[in-house]
């Protein structure tokens, strides 16, 4: 999976949940030059999905609670 495909996957995911996260997510994503197999990107993408799913389940969470939950997922 090349970087353009990775960016598109992140664009679609963030547009479903939090479009403002696109820039931060693309900066944090594993790039092709460091992750040719795509394994790290798959883990990163799964992590993002879990965070967004968690946020939809607990809509009243504050951003610091979400960050804490994300750290626990890591």
Protein Blocks (a to p, Z undefined) as FASTA:
>chain_A
ZZklmmmmmmmmmmmmmmmlmmmmmmmpccfklmmnommmmmmmmmmmmmmmmmmmmmmb
cfklmmmmmmmmZZ
